[in-house]
């Protein structure tokens, strides 16, 4: 995806005329909405398709929401920010000396059915200074949060468990939690129905919104790769990126590959494969990137003002270069030599026109004489 243009993978807001009035990221957009030709949800004049909750876009949206909750809980640990009283539990508060707490992600590789048992055994050791919670990273590993990397490293080495410990850079904001929330991008079928993907205490409650689901009275055809995903009260529609226009067989094969990946690294490989497939489709079917949004009147006025200022600056620079002050060594101003064409351009053009017409007449006469001469040499036909 990094090699392709960012606008090529951007969803666009379009008006009734089809003009682009805005762009937004499509990484959390649902790829396989549920019965979009039959049901839609409504709220405050906004209308959209019902997401499936299983595609890469829906799973990415869930990951982003979990990252926002983690960021809201631990954002006060970032240096330079004051902790709001009552926002965090006592075990996440900063020390009395004012030094911020640094967190570390402890990733442990183990079979899926042993994740909960190992995490429970480690949490019972108070000396490990672990944060409450466990995050599954697919079927092969899970992650814990620690405030000190040394005690968990020693214990895991004694237990003979493969692990990796890396610092969590809270200064990066929500992006810092990607390493901990990457397990939500793995398909739900990998974990099973009766197994949670993460356990965490003390997180802010998830934001809940009420929507009204309505049936569409009149049937309308719907294309999952081209049709809009959302409509708002100002008659704007949210259209998926043009690079989503893949063949049905390609979408089916990519979906099967995605559902078989058991860890975040496998999901990343599939997404790179999607980018390569999309890039090839763009080359073969001439799929272009999303055009830029329409500019406002103030933006257009600023562009014209900048262009005028640049033109004036170039004109002033050329005028300054052409002004040459005469010196006594040169002997004052000298007159440049002009040809007759520079002094009388109309007369020269009229003379050239006459010469061209005369040459044309001579060429026509010569061709006519050549035709007459060929006919004379052939003579009358002999009749038998």
Secondary structure in CASP SS format (residue, H / E / C, confidence):
PFRMAT SS
TARGET T0000
AUTHOR 0000-0000-0000
METHOD secondary structure of the structure
MODEL  1
X C 1.00
X C 1.00
X C 1.00
X C 1.00
X C 1.00
X C 1.00
X H 1.00
X H 1.00
X H 1.00
X E 1.00
X E 1.00
X E 1.00
X E 1.00
X E 1.00
X C 1.00
X C 1.00
X C 1.00
X C 1.00
X C 1.00
X E 1.00
X E 1.00
X E 1.00
X E 1.00
X E 1.00
X E 1.00
X C 1.00
X C 1.00
X C 1.00
X C 1.00
X C 1.00
X C 1.00
X C 1.00
X C 1.00
X E 1.00
X C 1.00
X C 1.00
X C 1.00
X C 1.00
X E 1.00
X E 1.00
X E 1.00
X E 1.00
X E 1.00
X C 1.00
X C 1.00
X E 1.00
X E 1.00
X E 1.00
X C 1.00
X E 1.00
X C 1.00
X C 1.00
X C 1.00
X C 1.00
X C 1.00
X H 1.00
X H 1.00
X H 1.00
X H 1.00
X H 1.00
X H 1.00
X H 1.00
X H 1.00
X H 1.00
X H 1.00
X H 1.00
X H 1.00
X H 1.00
X H 1.00
X H 1.00
X H 1.00
X H 1.00
X H 1.00
X H 1.00
X H 1.00
X H 1.00
X H 1.00
X C 1.00
X C 1.00
X C 1.00
X C 1.00
X C 1.00
X C 1.00
X C 1.00
X C 1.00
X C 1.00
X C 1.00
X C 1.00
X C 1.00
X H 1.00
X H 1.00
X H 1.00
X C 1.00
X C 1.00
X C 1.00
X C 1.00
X C 1.00
X C 1.00
X C 1.00
X C 1.00
X C 1.00
X C 1.00
X C 1.00
X E 1.00
X E 1.00
X E 1.00
X E 1.00
X E 1.00
X E 1.00
X C 1.00
X C 1.00
X H 1.00
X H 1.00
X H 1.00
X H 1.00
X H 1.00
X H 1.00
X H 1.00
X H 1.00
X H 1.00
X H 1.00
X H 1.00
X H 1.00
X C 1.00
X C 1.00
X H 1.00
X H 1.00
X H 1.00
X C 1.00
X E 1.00
X C 1.00
X C 1.00
X E 1.00
X E 1.00
X E 1.00
X E 1.00
X C 1.00
X C 1.00
X C 1.00
X C 1.00
X E 1.00
X E 1.00
X E 1.00
X E 1.00
X E 1.00
X E 1.00
X C 1.00
X C 1.00
X H 1.00
X H 1.00
X H 1.00
X H 1.00
X H 1.00
X H 1.00
X H 1.00
X H 1.00
X H 1.00
X H 1.00
X H 1.00
X C 1.00
X C 1.00
X C 1.00
X E 1.00
X E 1.00
X E 1.00
X E 1.00
X E 1.00
X C 1.00
X C 1.00
X H 1.00
X H 1.00
X H 1.00
X H 1.00
X H 1.00
X H 1.00
X H 1.00
X H 1.00
X H 1.00
X H 1.00
X H 1.00
X H 1.00
X H 1.00
X H 1.00
X H 1.00
X H 1.00
X C 1.00
X C 1.00
X H 1.00
X H 1.00
X H 1.00
X H 1.00
X C 1.00
X C 1.00
X C 1.00
X C 1.00
X C 1.00
X C 1.00
X E 1.00
X E 1.00
X E 1.00
X C 1.00
X C 1.00
X C 1.00
X C 1.00
X C 1.00
X C 1.00
X C 1.00
X C 1.00
X C 1.00
X C 1.00
X C 1.00
X E 1.00
X E 1.00
X E 1.00
X E 1.00
X C 1.00
X C 1.00
X C 1.00
X C 1.00
X C 1.00
X C 1.00
X C 1.00
X C 1.00
X C 1.00
X C 1.00
X C 1.00
X C 1.00
X E 1.00
X E 1.00
X E 1.00
X E 1.00
X C 1.00
X C 1.00
X C 1.00
X C 1.00
X C 1.00
X E 1.00
X E 1.00
X E 1.00
X C 1.00
X C 1.00
X H 1.00
X H 1.00
X H 1.00
X C 1.00
X C 1.00
X C 1.00
X H 1.00
X H 1.00
X H 1.00
X H 1.00
X H 1.00
X H 1.00
X H 1.00
X H 1.00
X H 1.00
X H 1.00
X H 1.00
X H 1.00
X C 1.00
X C 1.00
X C 1.00
X C 1.00
X H 1.00
X H 1.00
X H 1.00
X H 1.00
X H 1.00
X H 1.00
X H 1.00
X H 1.00
X H 1.00
X H 1.00
X H 1.00
X H 1.00
X H 1.00
X H 1.00
X H 1.00
X H 1.00
X H 1.00
X H 1.00
X H 1.00
X H 1.00
X H 1.00
X H 1.00
X C 1.00
X C 1.00
X C 1.00
X C 1.00
X C 1.00
X C 1.00
X C 1.00
X C 1.00
X C 1.00
X C 1.00
X C 1.00
X H 1.00
X H 1.00
X H 1.00
X H 1.00
X H 1.00
X H 1.00
X H 1.00
X H 1.00
X H 1.00
X H 1.00
X H 1.00
X H 1.00
X H 1.00
X H 1.00
X H 1.00
X H 1.00
X H 1.00
X H 1.00
X H 1.00
X H 1.00
X H 1.00
X H 1.00
X H 1.00
X H 1.00
X H 1.00
X H 1.00
X C 1.00
X C 1.00
X C 1.00
X C 1.00
X C 1.00
X C 1.00
X C 1.00
X C 1.00
X C 1.00
X C 1.00
X C 1.00
X C 1.00
X C 1.00
X C 1.00
X C 1.00
X C 1.00
X C 1.00
X H 1.00
X H 1.00
X H 1.00
X H 1.00
X C 1.00
X H 1.00
X H 1.00
X H 1.00
X H 1.00
X H 1.00
X H 1.00
X H 1.00
X H 1.00
X H 1.00
X H 1.00
X H 1.00
X H 1.00
X H 1.00
X H 1.00
X H 1.00
X H 1.00
X H 1.00
X H 1.00
X H 1.00
X H 1.00
X H 1.00
X H 1.00
X H 1.00
X H 1.00
X H 1.00
X H 1.00
X H 1.00
X H 1.00
X H 1.00
X H 1.00
X H 1.00
X H 1.00
X H 1.00
X H 1.00
X C 1.00
X C 1.00
X C 1.00
X C 1.00
X C 1.00
X C 1.00
END
